Amino acid sequence: MKSHASSESDKQNIGYVTRELLAGGIAGSVAKTVVAPLDRVKILFQASNPQFLKYAGTWTGVFRATHEIFLQAGTRGLFQGHSATLLRIFPYAAIKFMAYSRFRRYLIPTKSSETNFKRFLAGSLSGTTSVLFTYPLELIRVRLAYQTRAPSTTSSSLPRPSLSQIIALIYHEGPPTTTVPPVPHPTPVPSPKQTRIFSSFPLLKFYRGFSVTIIGMIPYSGTSFLAWDYLRAKMYRIDTKPSRVGNLVVGAVSGVLGQTVSYPFEVVRRRMQVGGLTQPDRWISWRETVRTIWRQGGWQGFFIGLSIGYLKMVPMTAVSFAVWEEMKGILDID
């Protein structure tokens, strides 16, 4: 039998790290694929896409919006942006789950040192670490899901935008032209400093909404992992292996709690991420975005799309945690 020291040494080798990353990446990819159509509708609601605003705010609106997308573009329309989602979610989930395991081992080396605060801290650190490495892919994914027609066109019957088109569009965003649809509310005039920043550092356009994403990730990831760890500890003894159904249930509850406490941050983040389409020459601050949301919808504006958020998060988090546990067993990792 290996000693505890040698076991810990094995966890530092490249093979073990690779298996940890693979387990998390597969879990995230499977979960995102399950909820991809709901995810697209949620982004359209959160970002106040004018074509789908009429469906927001009701449970039936989710299904009516999904039906309209299907009529316009078929199954491919429901999965628009999913290629970018997988490009982003695999490394994101891989880093998040691996980081959580490692932060947890560092913060909670023994059972006696386990506290809910340390569980929350390990989850928050893992979420923010993964965002630091994968945020540009998240922005591209949101733009693909938000765009309902190809750039520079007005007909919904024309081909949907491709991944390369969206990347090029973000990179070359600048002052509005006649092809950009009018903004439905007064638009602040961009300062010369803002314009110079985007001209000098165009890659910053891929980081719209980054600050509020980091802030929102702390309660979301922290609460999700806290609930996952706490509920499993209460439901199962140390010598009892949780069932697959049990993992699904605990994962679902964890997702609902995480979604609830962090949702307003997510709405602000989505608005900032699509800000380049309505105000491409400006860096829209999170304070400005919060004021805009409040002006347009009051406190309820920060919870638009929450119903579909629950419809999405229950199966997604349940599947991601359950598949992660299964992969850990298959790949022989703790």
Legacy VTK file of the C-alpha trace (Angstrom):
# vtk DataFile Version 3.0
C-alpha trace
ASCII
DATASET POLYDATA
POINTS 334 float
0.000 0.000 0.000
1.294 3.441 -0.832
2.049 5.832 1.988
0.122 9.069 2.358
3.254 11.014 1.378
3.792 9.026 -1.807
0.110 9.331 -2.641
0.354 13.105 -2.357
3.500 13.000 -4.506
1.637 11.046 -7.196
-0.989 13.804 -7.350
1.660 16.243 -8.566
2.770 14.242 -11.613
1.629 15.205 -15.092
-0.422 12.048 -15.578
-2.563 12.660 -12.509
-3.023 16.357 -13.356
-4.045 15.402 -16.900
-6.662 12.985 -15.577
-8.015 15.662 -13.234
-8.338 18.108 -16.131
-9.953 15.470 -18.354
-12.553 14.553 -15.714
-13.630 18.161 -15.250
-13.580 18.980 -18.946
-15.768 16.028 -19.905
-18.208 16.787 -17.076
-18.616 20.394 -18.169
-18.963 19.535 -21.858
-21.653 16.903 -21.282
-23.619 19.224 -18.999
-23.473 22.172 -21.406
-24.589 20.044 -24.330
-27.652 18.883 -22.375
-28.835 22.478 -21.817
-27.497 24.208 -24.958
-30.918 25.255 -26.385
-32.042 26.692 -23.035
-28.722 28.474 -22.678
-29.177 30.258 -25.986
-32.686 31.459 -25.106
-31.471 32.644 -21.692
-28.723 34.745 -23.269
-31.215 36.328 -25.669
-33.443 37.265 -22.705
-30.640 38.517 -20.463
-29.072 40.664 -23.159
-32.507 42.092 -24.118
-32.322 41.013 -27.739
-35.090 43.156 -29.305
-36.401 40.252 -31.382
-37.105 38.149 -28.270
-38.045 40.709 -25.612
-41.721 39.919 -26.150
-41.178 36.430 -24.774
-39.263 37.410 -21.627
-40.819 37.255 -18.180
-43.024 34.172 -18.478
-42.497 30.419 -18.311
-44.303 29.906 -21.621
-42.077 32.548 -23.202
-39.138 30.173 -22.896
-40.833 27.567 -25.050
-42.264 30.117 -27.485
-38.811 31.635 -28.006
-37.321 28.187 -28.490
-40.037 27.415 -31.047
-39.335 30.632 -32.978
-35.612 29.893 -33.114
-36.380 26.393 -34.371
-38.704 27.750 -37.075
-36.083 30.274 -38.202
-32.972 28.107 -38.213
-33.914 24.563 -37.242
-31.938 22.489 -34.746
-28.723 24.257 -35.666
-30.261 27.520 -34.502
-30.901 26.051 -31.051
-27.233 25.102 -30.831
-25.892 28.339 -32.321
-22.724 29.260 -30.467
-22.345 25.744 -29.044
-19.050 25.146 -30.836
-17.625 28.182 -29.042
-19.297 26.969 -25.849
-17.445 23.660 -26.014
-14.170 25.393 -26.867
-14.656 27.456 -23.735
-16.369 25.023 -21.362
-13.862 22.190 -21.673
-10.881 24.210 -20.404
-13.129 26.199 -18.046
-14.615 23.138 -16.352
-11.301 21.291 -16.457
-9.522 24.112 -14.625
-12.443 24.754 -12.240
-12.823 21.188 -10.996
-9.077 20.557 -10.830
-8.519 23.862 -9.004
-11.306 23.060 -6.554
-9.783 19.692 -5.694
-6.389 21.289 -5.115
-7.588 24.352 -3.239
-9.717 22.080 -1.066
-6.789 19.792 -0.253
-4.690 22.834 0.641
-7.344 24.603 2.734
-8.818 21.444 4.298
-5.947 18.972 4.788
-7.816 17.064 7.527
-11.439 16.349 8.435
-11.103 18.371 11.640
-10.116 21.503 9.674
-13.231 21.378 7.486
-15.501 24.442 7.768
-18.203 25.910 5.551
-16.127 29.055 5.036
-13.209 27.010 3.713
-15.567 25.107 1.431
-16.915 28.415 0.111
-13.399 29.846 -0.286
-12.150 26.800 -2.210
-15.133 27.036 -4.559
-14.726 30.776 -5.102
-11.003 30.466 -5.830
-11.569 27.641 -8.301
-14.231 29.628 -10.183
-12.202 32.828 -10.441
-9.100 30.882 -11.504
-10.952 29.230 -14.378
-12.457 32.552 -15.532
-9.021 34.202 -15.669
-7.891 31.652 -18.243
-11.020 31.296 -20.391
-12.940 34.600 -20.426
-12.394 35.594 -24.113
-13.947 32.274 -25.169
-16.972 33.058 -23.000
-17.442 36.435 -24.689
-17.265 34.867 -28.153
-19.790 32.235 -27.081
-22.253 34.862 -25.825
-21.949 36.905 -29.032
-22.641 33.814 -31.142
-25.736 33.029 -29.095
-26.957 36.666 -29.094
-26.540 37.249 -32.832
-29.757 36.258 -34.611
-28.547 36.976 -38.149
-25.262 37.253 -39.950
-23.315 40.508 -39.461
-24.187 43.339 -41.872
-27.502 41.760 -42.862
-31.082 42.449 -41.950
-32.767 39.297 -43.198
-33.258 36.505 -40.696
-33.279 34.008 -43.584
-29.582 34.572 -44.316
-26.927 32.250 -42.820
-26.181 32.553 -39.145
-22.813 34.115 -38.187
-19.841 31.786 -38.046
-17.262 31.559 -35.275
-14.638 33.297 -37.404
-17.075 36.083 -38.328
-17.855 36.789 -34.678
-14.158 36.866 -33.700
-13.386 39.259 -36.540
-16.412 41.405 -35.701
-15.359 41.781 -32.053
-11.754 42.531 -32.958
-12.676 45.224 -35.505
-15.474 46.859 -33.531
-15.328 50.617 -33.768
-17.507 53.718 -34.079
-21.043 52.956 -35.302
-21.753 52.947 -39.018
-24.997 52.904 -40.957
-25.106 49.108 -40.693
-25.404 49.173 -36.907
-29.032 49.221 -35.681
-30.045 52.287 -33.679
-29.878 52.076 -29.911
-33.335 52.450 -28.309
-32.096 54.795 -25.574
-29.736 57.797 -25.489
-26.138 56.732 -26.027
-23.343 58.516 -24.127
-20.682 59.963 -26.384
-17.436 57.969 -26.159
-14.474 59.825 -24.725
-11.276 60.143 -26.793
-9.501 58.149 -24.072
-11.886 55.192 -24.451
-11.504 55.218 -28.223
-7.700 55.347 -27.942
-7.658 52.400 -25.514
-9.593 50.182 -27.923
-7.490 51.360 -30.878
-4.227 50.674 -29.053
-5.302 47.425 -27.367
-7.982 45.776 -29.542
-7.723 42.511 -27.572
-9.382 44.332 -24.656
-12.621 44.063 -26.630
-12.615 40.367 -25.720
-12.750 41.312 -22.020
-15.999 43.290 -21.925
-17.765 42.466 -18.656
-14.699 40.804 -17.135
-14.754 42.691 -13.823
-18.387 41.925 -13.026
-17.815 38.302 -14.098
-15.096 37.902 -11.491
-17.290 39.538 -8.838
-20.273 37.328 -9.723
-18.153 34.171 -9.842
-17.285 34.463 -6.143
-20.838 33.873 -4.830
-21.808 31.500 -7.660
-18.886 29.090 -7.537
-18.442 29.459 -3.787
-22.092 28.704 -3.013
-22.315 25.834 -5.518
-19.291 23.991 -4.148
-20.231 24.798 -0.544
-23.695 23.287 -1.046
-22.249 20.276 -2.914
-19.726 19.535 -0.175
-22.029 20.265 2.753
-25.040 18.290 1.506
-22.951 15.256 0.583
-21.306 15.331 4.013
-24.723 15.434 5.696
-26.367 12.818 3.481
-23.585 10.228 3.375
-21.162 8.767 5.897
-17.455 8.768 5.104
-17.521 5.037 4.308
-20.626 5.297 2.110
-20.377 5.868 -1.628
-23.037 8.355 -2.849
-25.433 6.989 -5.462
-25.700 8.411 -8.968
-29.197 9.687 -8.220
-27.943 11.235 -4.995
-25.188 13.064 -6.875
-27.726 14.369 -9.391
-30.024 15.653 -6.633
-27.250 17.323 -4.638
-25.802 18.826 -7.817
-29.195 20.238 -8.795
-29.723 21.872 -5.395
-26.196 23.289 -5.514
-26.870 24.828 -8.905
-30.152 26.420 -7.835
-28.543 28.028 -4.783
-25.529 29.269 -6.736
-27.716 30.667 -9.501
-29.994 32.506 -7.076
-27.282 34.385 -5.199
-25.318 35.362 -8.303
-27.992 36.001 -10.949
-28.002 39.839 -10.880
-24.262 39.779 -11.606
-24.907 37.475 -14.550
-27.485 39.830 -16.069
-25.058 42.757 -15.800
-22.304 40.612 -17.314
-24.404 39.604 -20.333
-25.349 43.217 -21.029
-21.700 44.256 -20.927
-20.626 41.357 -23.134
-23.009 42.340 -25.952
-22.311 46.052 -25.442
-19.937 46.021 -28.393
-22.876 45.483 -30.732
-24.803 48.550 -29.567
-21.888 50.800 -28.563
-18.808 49.302 -30.230
-16.497 52.276 -29.660
-16.969 52.413 -25.888
-15.952 50.396 -22.847
-19.267 50.265 -20.988
-18.637 50.175 -17.234
-20.554 47.932 -14.870
-21.903 50.978 -13.014
-23.345 52.361 -16.240
-24.814 48.967 -17.076
-26.450 48.682 -13.638
-28.032 52.129 -14.051
-29.337 51.201 -17.501
-30.894 47.951 -16.275
-32.507 49.753 -13.329
-33.858 52.505 -15.578
-35.364 50.014 -18.015
-36.824 47.469 -15.592
-36.237 48.380 -11.953
-35.127 45.618 -9.580
-36.962 43.056 -11.699
-34.610 43.842 -14.563
-31.799 42.143 -12.637
-33.764 38.888 -12.566
-35.020 38.763 -16.161
-34.645 35.242 -17.485
-34.286 33.739 -13.984
-37.026 31.188 -14.660
-35.135 29.808 -17.637
-31.984 30.120 -15.556
-33.464 27.606 -13.136
-34.629 25.370 -15.983
-31.070 25.416 -17.261
-29.094 25.265 -14.007
-30.928 22.344 -12.397
-30.024 19.806 -15.096
-26.683 21.413 -15.981
-25.215 21.502 -12.479
-26.708 18.143 -11.627
-25.147 16.534 -14.698
-21.782 18.309 -14.321
-21.274 17.234 -10.696
-22.591 13.710 -11.311
-20.445 13.169 -14.420
-17.432 14.621 -12.583
-17.867 12.046 -9.821
-18.237 9.252 -12.383
-15.118 10.362 -14.265
-13.128 10.530 -11.047
-13.945 6.872 -10.475
-13.179 5.863 -14.048
-9.878 7.786 -14.138
-8.869 6.756 -10.607
-8.545 10.208 -9.032
-9.688 11.522 -5.646
LINES 1 335
334 0 1 2 3 4 5 6 7 8 9 10 11 12 13 14 15 16 17 18 19 20 21 22 23 24 25 26 27 28 29 30 31 32 33 34 35 36 37 38 39 40 41 42 43 44 45 46 47 48 49 50 51 52 53 54 55 56 57 58 59 60 61 62 63 64 65 66 67 68 69 70 71 72 73 74 75 76 77 78 79 80 81 82 83 84 85 86 87 88 89 90 91 92 93 94 95 96 97 98 99 100 101 102 103 104 105 106 107 108 109 110 111 112 113 114 115 116 117 118 119 120 121 122 123 124 125 126 127 128 129 130 131 132 133 134 135 136 137 138 139 140 141 142 143 144 145 146 147 148 149 150 151 152 153 154 155 156 157 158 159 160 161 162 163 164 165 166 167 168 169 170 171 172 173 174 175 176 177 178 179 180 181 182 183 184 185 186 187 188 189 190 191 192 193 194 195 196 197 198 199 200 201 202 203 204 205 206 207 208 209 210 211 212 213 214 215 216 217 218 219 220 221 222 223 224 225 226 227 228 229 230 231 232 233 234 235 236 237 238 239 240 241 242 243 244 245 246 247 248 249 250 251 252 253 254 255 256 257 258 259 260 261 262 263 264 265 266 267 268 269 270 271 272 273 274 275 276 277 278 279 280 281 282 283 284 285 286 287 288 289 290 291 292 293 294 295 296 297 298 299 300 301 302 303 304 305 306 307 308 309 310 311 312 313 314 315 316 317 318 319 320 321 322 323 324 325 326 327 328 329 330 331 332 333
